[in-house]
Amino acid sequence: MVDVKNKWAFITGAARGIGYLTAKLMAERGCNLILQSRDISHTEKIISEVKAMGVNACAVSAELSDLDSVQDMLNEIDSLGHDVDIVMNNAGMQIAYRTEYFRTPVSDYTESFKINTIAPAMICYHFMPKMIERGFGRIINTTSGIALEPEQAGYSASKAALDKITIDLGSKVEGTDVMINLTDPGWCRTDLGGPHAPNAPESAIPGIAVGAFVDDKKSGRYLNAPFFTGMTLEEAVAKAESEFDSPYKK
């Protein structure tokens, strides 16, 4: 299991919900943090809390639907001078639920893909080569288990595209200490999941972060957080490494 103490993790959507809980989990393990939100003021609370836990932390802002803003954020992170060891592409957006799905507007797709696919891909393309050069890195891309619901076509299609990007990138680093995997928090009571979702956000811990701690050189896996609910982090990592294999035949 990877020891993340004194490493640096970059987490998007860290001001609330699953991202907020993930930041606290990483800080408990001694991991330093770069935390993104749309407005830097939104992360003041979590920055204060994780610093009180003894780790270094800083905030960056970007509107993920604005790809120029994403690039500016990446440039700002570079200027901080920290090697980003772990990337958690947590932020996402559910644009709409369309009961009249044959009238789904094009904007559902364009906005969903910018936030849920293109921005995470940009982040992967920015940090992954640096990880390969240093010989270590972990990337976790948050996907969704939504299926057979044309009511949410823009969202689910954008997440399916992120799955494809993740698995394809993983094939290039399989067998190395740079690993890229998928996770899904499940349907939780967050701003995205809504108040009627069946699961508390805390149910996604520790599973949402398992991909940062696995140490078996396997990529492209779907490490669905509900598979690990109620486990310690150590138990979850052991389960991930023993029961979840890469999708590649090499």
C-alpha positions as CSV (number, residue, x, y, z in Angstrom):
1,M,0.0,0.0,0.0
2,V,1.3,3.4,-1.0
3,D,2.4,5.7,1.8
4,V,1.2,9.2,0.7
5,K,2.8,11.1,3.6
6,N,4.5,14.2,2.2
7,K,3.2,13.5,-1.3
8,W,1.1,16.1,-3.1
9,A,-2.4,15.4,-4.3
10,F,-4.6,17.6,-6.6
11,I,-8.3,17.2,-6.0
12,T,-11.0,18.9,-8.1
13,G,-14.3,19.8,-6.6
14,A,-12.8,19.8,-3.1
15,A,-15.0,22.4,-1.5
16,R,-17.9,20.1,-0.6
17,G,-19.4,16.6,-0.9
18,I,-17.2,13.8,-2.0
19,G,-14.2,16.0,-2.8
20,Y,-14.3,17.5,0.7
21,L,-14.4,14.1,2.3
22,T,-11.6,12.9,0.1
23,A,-9.4,15.8,1.0
24,K,-9.9,15.0,4.7
25,L,-9.0,11.4,4.1
26,M,-5.8,12.2,2.3
27,A,-4.9,14.7,5.0
28,E,-5.4,12.1,7.7
29,R,-2.7,10.1,5.8
30,G,-0.3,13.0,5.8
31,C,-0.8,14.0,2.1
32,N,-0.3,17.6,1.1
33,L,-3.1,19.0,-1.0
34,I,-3.9,21.3,-3.9
35,L,-7.6,21.9,-3.8
36,Q,-9.8,23.2,-6.7
37,S,-13.1,24.9,-6.6
38,R,-14.9,27.4,-8.9
39,D,-14.1,30.2,-6.5
40,I,-11.1,30.2,-4.2
41,S,-13.2,31.4,-1.3
42,H,-15.2,28.1,-1.4
43,T,-12.2,26.1,-0.2
44,E,-11.4,28.3,2.7
45,K,-13.0,25.9,5.2
46,I,-11.4,22.7,4.0
47,I,-8.0,24.4,3.6
48,S,-8.2,25.5,7.2
49,E,-9.3,22.1,8.4
50,V,-6.6,20.1,6.6
51,K,-3.8,22.5,7.6
52,A,-4.9,22.0,11.2
53,M,-4.3,18.3,10.6
54,G,-0.6,19.1,9.9
55,V,-0.4,19.0,6.1
56,N,0.5,21.7,3.6
57,A,-2.4,22.9,1.5
58,C,-3.2,25.5,-1.1
59,A,-6.3,26.4,-3.2
60,V,-6.7,27.1,-6.9
61,S,-9.8,28.0,-8.8
62,A,-11.1,27.3,-12.2
63,E,-14.4,27.1,-14.0
64,L,-14.2,23.7,-15.6
65,S,-16.6,24.5,-18.3
66,D,-14.1,27.2,-19.4
67,L,-11.2,25.4,-20.9
68,D,-9.0,28.5,-20.9
69,S,-9.7,28.7,-17.2
70,V,-8.6,25.1,-16.8
71,Q,-5.3,25.8,-18.6
72,D,-4.7,28.8,-16.5
73,M,-5.2,26.7,-13.4
74,L,-2.7,24.1,-14.6
75,N,-0.2,26.8,-15.2
76,E,-0.8,28.2,-11.7
77,I,-0.2,24.8,-10.2
78,D,3.1,24.5,-12.1
79,S,4.1,27.8,-10.7
80,L,3.7,26.5,-7.1
81,G,6.7,24.3,-7.6
82,H,5.2,21.1,-6.2
83,D,5.4,17.7,-8.0
84,V,1.8,16.5,-8.2
85,D,2.0,12.8,-7.3
86,I,-1.8,12.1,-7.1
87,V,-4.6,13.5,-9.2
88,M,-8.2,13.0,-8.2
89,N,-10.6,14.2,-10.9
90,N,-13.6,14.4,-8.7
91,A,-15.6,17.4,-9.9
92,G,-18.5,16.7,-12.2
93,M,-21.8,18.2,-13.4
94,Q,-25.2,16.7,-14.0
95,I,-26.7,19.2,-16.5
96,A,-30.4,18.1,-16.4
97,Y,-32.8,15.2,-16.1
98,R,-35.0,15.2,-19.3
99,T,-38.2,13.4,-19.1
100,E,-38.8,14.4,-22.7
101,Y,-35.5,13.0,-23.7
102,F,-36.1,13.1,-27.4
103,R,-35.9,16.9,-27.0
104,T,-32.5,16.8,-25.3
105,P,-30.7,20.0,-26.4
106,V,-27.3,19.9,-27.9
107,S,-26.0,22.1,-25.0
108,D,-26.6,19.1,-22.6
109,Y,-23.8,17.4,-24.5
110,T,-21.4,20.3,-25.1
111,E,-21.5,21.4,-21.5
112,S,-21.4,17.9,-20.0
113,F,-18.4,17.0,-22.2
114,K,-16.4,20.1,-21.3
115,I,-16.8,19.6,-17.6
116,N,-16.9,15.8,-17.3
117,T,-14.6,14.7,-20.1
118,I,-12.4,17.4,-21.6
119,A,-11.3,19.1,-18.4
120,P,-10.3,15.9,-16.7
121,A,-8.6,14.8,-19.9
122,M,-6.6,18.1,-20.0
123,I,-5.6,17.5,-16.4
124,C,-4.5,13.9,-17.1
125,Y,-2.5,15.0,-20.2
126,H,-0.8,17.8,-18.1
127,F,0.3,15.7,-15.1
128,M,0.7,12.2,-16.5
129,P,3.9,12.8,-18.5
130,K,5.5,14.4,-15.5
131,M,4.5,11.3,-13.4
132,I,6.0,9.0,-16.1
133,E,9.2,11.0,-16.0
134,R,9.5,10.7,-12.2
135,G,8.5,7.1,-12.2
136,F,5.5,7.5,-9.9
137,G,1.9,8.7,-10.1
138,R,-1.7,7.9,-9.3
139,I,-4.7,9.3,-11.2
140,I,-8.3,8.6,-10.2
141,N,-11.1,9.6,-12.6
142,T,-14.6,9.7,-11.2
143,T,-17.2,8.1,-13.4
144,S,-20.8,7.1,-13.1
145,G,-22.7,3.9,-13.0
146,I,-25.8,5.5,-14.7
147,A,-27.0,3.3,-17.6
148,L,-30.1,2.8,-19.7
149,E,-31.3,6.3,-18.9
150,P,-31.6,8.6,-21.9
151,E,-33.1,11.1,-19.5
152,Q,-29.4,11.8,-18.4
153,A,-27.8,11.3,-21.8
154,G,-25.4,14.2,-21.7
155,Y,-24.1,13.3,-18.3
156,S,-23.8,9.5,-18.9
157,A,-22.3,9.9,-22.3
158,S,-19.6,12.3,-21.0
159,K,-18.7,9.9,-18.2
160,A,-18.6,6.9,-20.7
161,A,-16.1,9.0,-22.8
162,L,-14.0,9.6,-19.7
163,D,-14.0,5.8,-19.0
164,K,-12.7,5.2,-22.5
165,I,-9.9,7.9,-22.1
166,T,-8.9,6.4,-18.8
167,I,-8.7,2.8,-20.0
168,D,-6.9,3.8,-23.1
169,L,-4.3,5.8,-21.2
170,G,-3.9,3.0,-18.7
171,S,-2.8,0.7,-21.4
172,K,0.3,2.8,-21.9
173,V,1.4,2.6,-18.3
174,E,0.3,-0.9,-17.4
175,G,3.0,-2.6,-15.4
176,T,4.6,0.6,-14.2
177,D,4.3,2.7,-11.0
178,V,2.1,5.2,-12.8
179,M,-1.4,4.1,-12.4
180,I,-4.7,5.5,-13.7
181,N,-8.0,4.0,-12.6
182,L,-11.7,4.8,-12.3
183,T,-14.0,5.2,-9.3
184,D,-17.6,5.9,-8.7
185,P,-19.0,7.2,-5.4
186,G,-22.4,5.7,-6.0
187,W,-25.6,7.6,-5.7
188,C,-25.0,9.9,-2.7
189,R,-26.8,12.8,-1.2
190,T,-24.6,15.5,-2.6
191,D,-25.4,18.6,-4.7
192,L,-25.1,16.4,-7.8
193,G,-26.9,13.3,-6.4
194,G,-29.7,15.3,-4.8
195,P,-31.4,15.0,-1.4
196,H,-33.3,11.8,-2.2
197,A,-30.3,9.7,-3.0
198,P,-30.1,6.5,-1.0
199,N,-26.5,6.8,0.3
200,A,-24.7,9.2,2.6
201,P,-21.6,10.8,1.1
202,E,-19.6,9.1,3.8
203,S,-20.4,5.8,2.3
204,A,-17.9,6.6,-0.5
205,I,-15.1,6.6,2.0
206,P,-12.5,5.0,1.8
207,G,-13.4,3.5,-1.6
208,I,-13.3,6.7,-3.6
209,A,-9.6,7.1,-2.8
210,V,-8.5,3.4,-3.1
211,G,-6.8,4.2,-6.5
212,A,-4.4,6.5,-4.7
213,F,-3.1,3.7,-2.4
214,V,-3.1,0.6,-4.6
215,D,0.5,-0.5,-5.3
216,D,0.2,-3.4,-7.8
217,K,1.0,-1.6,-11.1
218,K,-2.5,-2.2,-12.6
219,S,-4.5,0.4,-14.4
220,G,-7.8,0.8,-16.2
221,R,-9.9,-0.7,-13.3
222,Y,-13.3,0.3,-12.1
223,L,-12.8,0.6,-8.4
224,N,-16.4,1.4,-7.5
225,A,-16.5,3.0,-4.0
226,P,-19.6,1.0,-2.8
227,F,-17.6,-2.2,-3.1
228,F,-15.5,-1.0,-0.2
229,T,-18.1,0.7,2.1
230,G,-17.5,-0.1,5.8
231,M,-13.9,-1.2,5.3
232,T,-10.8,0.3,6.6
233,L,-8.5,1.8,4.0
234,E,-6.1,-1.1,4.5
235,E,-8.9,-3.6,3.9
236,A,-10.1,-1.7,0.9
237,V,-6.7,-1.6,-0.7
238,A,-6.2,-5.4,-0.1
239,K,-9.6,-6.1,-1.7
240,A,-8.8,-3.9,-4.7
241,E,-5.4,-5.5,-5.3
242,S,-6.7,-9.1,-4.9
243,E,-10.1,-8.9,-6.7
244,F,-9.8,-6.3,-9.4
245,D,-7.7,-6.9,-12.4
246,S,-6.7,-4.7,-15.3
247,P,-8.8,-5.0,-18.5
248,Y,-5.7,-5.6,-20.7
249,K,-4.5,-8.9,-22.0
250,K,-0.8,-8.5,-22.1
